[in-house]
Amino acid sequence: MAVERALISVYDKTGVAEFAKRLAALGIEILSTGGTARLLRDAGVRVRDVAELTGWPEMLGGRVKTLHPKVHGGILYRRDNADDREQATRHAIAGIDLVVVNLYPFEAVAARPGVGPEELVENIDIGGPTMVRSAAKNFAFVGVVTDPVDYDRVAEELERGSELSLETRLELARKAFATTARYDGAIATELERLAPAGGGLALVAGAALPARLHLALERHQGLRYGENPHQDAALYVPGGRPPAGLAGARQLQGKELSYNNLVDLEAAWSLAEEFTRPAAILIKHSNPAGAAEHERQAEAYRLALACDPVSAFGSVIAFNRALEGETAAEVAKLFVECIVAPGYSAEARQALGGKKNLRLVELTAPAPPALELKAISGGWLAQQPDRAPAQESAWKVVTARKPSEEEMAALRFAWKVVKHVKSNAIVFVRAGQTVGVGAGQMSRVDSVKIAAMKAQLPLAGTVVGSDAFFPFPDGVEEAAKAGATAVIQPGGSVRDQEVIETANRLGLAMIATGRRHFWH
């Protein structure tokens, strides 16, 4: 069925004049409203106002333009239904075969500092989503375009044969309903910030855990498989906005990223972000195989690698600075799956360019804060991410001996690292370098033993970080036996006093932070 009439009414006017010119050149009648109509006329496109079609002017400050039977009847009537055709003829309803609409920028307005309730509400589009839904429902006969990205392909298809295929109309309808679903979800989310105040409305801070969560995701890329080859997997990103964070990172070279690569890259980057000095993080199966910071990036990498060079084989590495040539030359000596950094020098690219399978990922756009979600059978768990910086003002020295300055520097480093180790988590560190990591054990004392066992460097004079309290003194005893001189842990066990007395007996300094860092 040929496209004879198109209704164009857009907020984002990118490319719309050129698109309308191509439609007009095919003899398609253009209907339009308000600012869109003015723009098209200024561009030399012949336009018929929707008000002329309906016989009703725009009213209520522009709130009512297209909400009329001659608009929605023209979009919705079924061309193969005799009753629909008869009613359309009887009421002089002309068919509208193509609807080109995009919506008021509600999300952008809602995100603007200082926006008021009235402005927020006035940016809720009514006529646009209604036309989009009408056209998308009647995709058997009508095309709907909601994204300027699709102008060229739609125009090309019409230029080839004057009509859109059913396949194209269906694809555009899917995209249209995804657009309105995302739009309504954003509105529902933002309305939770509205509250009655003084006889009117006020915008208040949104709830940390809102009554409703609206996820509008679109597939960004397929992955070869999930955690295992028999599991299908893909990466999804929030629809309608540019991908950010790791999901929006740019891959510069190497094989396709896998599900496991992305999980490990996220773990590596999250830990790298903890540091202000140049840092290097080596991750294996989500846990640090080594972490270090140093004024020289190459030295930070060497220190991180020295923690566990065996586990570093096949690791994922993160740097919180652009990768330098000297560092890249050192990394090139090791088999590595992926590297993520905010940039790469020309020398680094050259040093690693020969490793064709090595994935280089450049991450420059941080992702906005978001709830962490985890699926369980029949539902989702949501929580705020554990990203708040350490509150040293709340830390307490609970032992008779206070940490030395050198120990204190190491304890700060340990506290940053241990929250990125799977629970039960224990790390032995020196200032700026991990020495032993014990992760994911069912008992804390076993994590201490494994961290000491895996250490490749001397443990004498190290400090220990624990993500949660010591339920018994045995973990502290094992740490001291291995050579640790100080401990940082949350405290809060019913046996805290027993643990503190053990530390005092062994000459350890101990800090209780009052905050736990479980990571499951």
N, C-alpha and C positions, 0 to 999 in steps of 0.2 A: 504494500500500500504506500503510495507516494506521500511525501511530506509536503503539504500545501500551505500550512499555516504554523507559525512558531510564536510562542509567547516568551519574551525575554525580560526578566526583571531580576537584576543582580545587585548585591552590595559590593562585592569585589569585582571591579570592572576591568580587571586585567585581561587583555586580549579580546574583550567582547565586541568592540567595534569592528575589528578585522573579521571575526567570526560572523557577525551579522552581515557584513558586506558579502561574504561568500554565500550565505544563505539567500540574500536578496538577488544575487547574480543568477541563482537557480530559479528565480521566479517565486520564491517562498514569501508569503505575506508575513510581515513582522508586526506583532502586537507588543506593546510595552507600557511601562508606567514611569512616572516621576523622573528622577534623575537619570535612569537608564535611557528613557525615551529622549531626553535632552541631549545626552551624550551621543546617541546614535544619529540623531538629526544633525548635530554639529559635525559628525563624521560623513555626512552625505547619504545616510541610509534613510529610505522612506519608511516611516513608522506610523502605525495607527494606534492611537491611545486606547487603552483598555476601557477608559471611561466612555469613549464613543461606542465601543462594542456593547457595553452593559447598559448604557443610558443613565448611569449613575456616576456622579463625581467622586473623586477621592474625598474621604471625610474623616472626622474624628482625629485630626492631626496626622493623617496618613495611616491610621490603624486599619481602616477599611478601604481596600483598593480592589482586590481581586476576589473577595468573598461573595460570589454572585453565581446564580445558576448558569448564566451564559458563559462564564469561565469554566466552572467545574463540570457543567454539563458537556461543554465542548471537549473537555479532557476525558471525562469518564464514560461517555456513551460507547457502547459496544458496536463496532461497525458491522458485525455479522449478526446482530440481533434485530429482528424486524420491529419489535415494539420500541426499542431504543431509537432506531432510525425514524420511526413515525413520530415519536415525541420530540425528537430533535428538530424535525421539519416543522411540526406544528408550532413549536415555540421559537422558531427562527434561531436555533442554536447551531452555530458553525463549528465544525470540528477543529480542534487544536491538536496537531499531530506531534509537536515537539515543544517541550517545556524546558526552558533554560533558566535555572534559578540557583542562586546561592544566598546564604542567610546572614542576618545581622550578626556581627562579631561578638556574640554574647560572652564567650570565654575570655576574649581579649579585654573586653570592658570589665568583666568581673575581676580580672587579675590586676587591673590598674590601681595603684595606690590612691586612696581618697575617694573612690567611687561611692556615690550615695545610693540609697535604696531606690529612689525614683528613676535614676539613670539606669540602674541595673534592670529594673522591671521593664522600662521602655525598650530595652535591647533584647527583649524576648520576641522573636519573630513569630507571627501567627500565620499570615497569608502565605509566606514562603514555604514553610513546612507543609501546609495544607495542600498547596499545589504540587509539591514534590511527591507527597504521599498519593495524591490522586493519580498523577501520571505514572508513578511506579506501580500502583495497583493495576492500571490498565496497560501494562507493558506489552500485552498482546497486540496493541494497535498504536501505542504512543511511546515516543522516546523521551527520556528525561536526563538532563545534563546538570550535574551539581558541582562539577569541578572544572575549572578552566583548563586543566591538564588534558581534558577529553575533547576540547574544541576541535583540534586539528584532525583527530581520527574520525570524529563524527562528520565534519565537513568533507573530508576525503571520501568517506563512504557514500555520502549523498551525491557528491560530484561524479562518482562512478556509476550510480544507478538511481538516483532520486529518492531512495528509500533506505531505511535501516533494517538490517536483518533481525530476525527474532533473537538470534544469539546475542547481537549487540544490545538490543532493547532489554533483554533479560539481565545481562551483565550490568547495564546502567541502572536498572531497577534495584538490583542487589546493593549497588553502591549508594543509591539514593536512600534506601531504608536504613543502611548502616549510618548514613549521615544524620538522618533525623533521630535515630536511636541515640547516637552519641550526643546530639544537641540537647535532646530532652533529658538525658542523664546528667549533663553538665548543669542544666537549669535546676533539676531536682537537688543536686548536690549543693549549689550555691544558695538555694532558698532555705537551706538549713541554717544559713548565717543570718537570716532575717528574724527579727524579734520585735514585738510591740514595744513602743517606748513613747511615753508622753502623748498618747493619743495618735501617734503615727507609727512609723517603722524605723528601725535602726539596723545597721549591719554590725554584727558582732563576730568575734573569732569563731571559726568553725570548730566543731567538736573534734577532738583528737581521733576518736573512733565514732564516726557518724552513724546514725540510725540505719542508713542505707549506703551501700557501695554500688556504684555504676561503673562497670568495666566495659570500655569500648575499644577493643583491640583489633588490629588487622595484621595479617601475616606479612612479616617483613622479608623473611627469607626461609627457605627450606633447609633443613640440616640432613646430613647423610643418614643419620640415625640418632637415637637417644643415647642413654647411658650404655646401652648394649645394642648390638646389631639387629636384634629382633624387635626393637622399639622404634616406632616412627617419632619424628620430632621436628619442630619448627620454632623460629623466633618470632614472637609477636610484639608489636609496639603500640602505644596509644594512637588511635586513629585521629586524623585531622591536624596533626602537628608534626614538625620535623623530629625524627628520632634523636634522642640525646643519650648521654652517658655511654656505657659500653654498647648498648643497642645501636647507637648512632656513630660509633667509632668507624674509622676508615681503615680498611685492610690494604696495606701497601704491597705486600708480596706473600707468597706461600700458598699452601693448599687451602681448600675450603675449611672454614672454622666448623668444629664439631660441637655438639651439645656439651660434652665434658670440657672442651677448650673454653667455652664461654663461662661455665661455672667456675673453673679455675682462674680465668682472667678476672672475673668479678671479685673473687677472694683476694687475688694478688693486688688489684687496684685499690680495694677497700683498705687494705693494710698500708699500702704506699701512701695513701692520702692522710694517714695519721701523722706524717713527719713533715717538718718544715725544712730540715737540712736534706741534702741529696741522700736518697735511700734506694736500696735494692732489695727486692723481695722475691724469693724463690718459693713457688707453691707446687705441692704434689698432692693430688687428691684432696684439694681444698685446704690443706694444712700447710703452714710454713715449713719448708725444709731448711730455710735460712732467711734471716732478715738482718739488715745492718744499715746504719747511717754514718756518713763521714763527709767532711768538706769536699773531698774528691770523690766523684762518682765511681771511678774505676776502683778505688780502694773500698768503697762501700760494697761493690759487687764481690771483690775478693774476700772480704770479711763474711759476707752472707754465704758464699760458696763454701767457705771453710767449715761452717757449722755441720754440714752433712753432704759432702761431695758425692757420696754414693746415691742418695735419694735425689740429688739435684739432676741426675741423668733423666732426660725426658720431662723436665719440669716446665712450668710456665713462669715467666719473669716479668715483674713490673718495676718500672723506674718512675719516680715522681718529677724527674727533669728530662728534658730532651736528651736522647741517647747520644753520647759522645763517641768519637772515633776510637779513643783508647779503650773505653769500656767495651765497645762492640768487638774489638779485636780479641779481648779476653773471653767474651761470651762465645765467640766463634769457635773456640777450642772445645766447647761442650755441646753435646746433642741437646737441643732445646726444642720444645714444641711450639711455643708462642712467646712473643714479647709484646708488652703494652707500655707505651710511654706517651707523653704529650707532644713529642716531636722526635725527629731523627736528623742528625747532621748528615751532610753529604758524605763525610768520611765513614760514618756509621753505616749508611746505606751501602757504601762500597764494600766495607768489611764483611757485611752479611749477605750481600747480593748473590754470592755463589751458592748459598744454601737455599735452593729453590723451594724446598718443602717448608722451610721455616716461616711461620706466619708472623708478620710484623703488623701491629695494630697501633694506629695513632688515635688517641682519645683526647679531644680538645674541648668538647662541650659537656660540662657536667650535667647530670640529670637533676631535675628539681626534687626536693624531698617527697617521699611517697611512703605509704604504708607497706610493710612487708607482708606478703600473702603466702600461705601454704595450703595446698589442698589436702583435705582428709575425705574419707568416704562420706558423701552426702553433704559436704559443706566446705567452708574455707575458714582458716584461722587468719586473723589480722593483728598486727602489732606495730608499734612505732619502732623504727630501726634503732639499734644500739650504736648511735653515732655521736652522742654528746661527748664533748671533751672532758677529760678528767677534772674533778673538782678537788684540787689539792688542799683547799681550805678545810675540807671535811676529813682529810686524812689524819690519823692519830698514831703516834708512836706508842705502842702498848707494852714494850719491853723496857727493862732497866737501861739497856744500851741504845743510844740513838744511832741511826745510820751515819756514816761518814759522808762527806761531800761526794766522794767517788761512788760509794754505795748508793747514795740518793740518785745520782745520775743514772745508774744502772737500773734502779728500781722503777724510775719513770719510764725508761725504755721497756722494761719487762711488762709494765702495766699496759702499754700500748699494744704490745705484741700478743699477750696472752688472750685478749678478748677476741682475737681472730684465729684461735686454735680451737678445734672441736673439743667439747667437754667429755670427760673431765680433762682439764688442760693444765699443764705445768710447763714452764720454760725456765731454763737456766740461762742467764745472760751475763755479759760484761757490759759496761757502758757502750752502747751503740752496736752491740753484736749479740745475736743468739749463739748459744753454745750447745744447748741440748733442748729438744722438744719432745714432750710426751703428750699424746693426743688420744681422745676418744676411748679412754678406758673406763671400765665399770667401777673401779675403785681408784680413789685419788692416789693412794700410796703406790699403786702399780704405775700410774702416770709418772710419778717421781722416779721410780726405778727405771722405767723405759727411757725417760729423758736423760738420765745419767748413763745408762747403757749405750745409748746412741751417740753420746758426745764424742767427738773426735779430737777435741782440744781439752787441755787441763781444766778441771772444774774448781780447783782451789781458788778461793777468792771471788767466786761468782755469787750472784744473787738469784733468788727464785721468785717467779711470779705464779700465782695460782688464781684461776678464774672464779673460784668459789672457796668457801671456808674449808678448813681442815677438820673433818669430823672426829678425828683421833690424832693424838700426837705422833703417830708412826710416820706420817708423811714428812713432818718437820725433822724427825730423827733421821730419816733416810736422806733428806736434803743436806743436813749437816754432815752426815757420814761421807757424802760425795764431795764435800768441800765448800758448800755454800756458807756465806757469812751473814746474809740478810734475806728477809722474806717480805713480800707484799701480797696481801690477800684481803678479801672483804671483811672477814670476821662474821660473827653472828651465830656460831655454833653453840649448842648447850655446853660444849666442852672447851669453850674459848679459854677459860682460865687455865685449864689443864695444858692446853696447847701453848699458851703464853709462858707458863712456868717451865715447860720443856725448853722453849726457846731461850729463856733466861739461863737455865742450867747449862745449855750448850753454848752460851755466849753469843747467840744470834740477836741481831736487831730485827724488829718486826713492825711493819706498818699495817694498820687496818684501814681500808678505804671506805667501808660502809656501802660499797656498791658491788654487785655481782655481775659477772659477764658470761653466763652460760651461752653456749652456741651449739645447738643440736643439728 
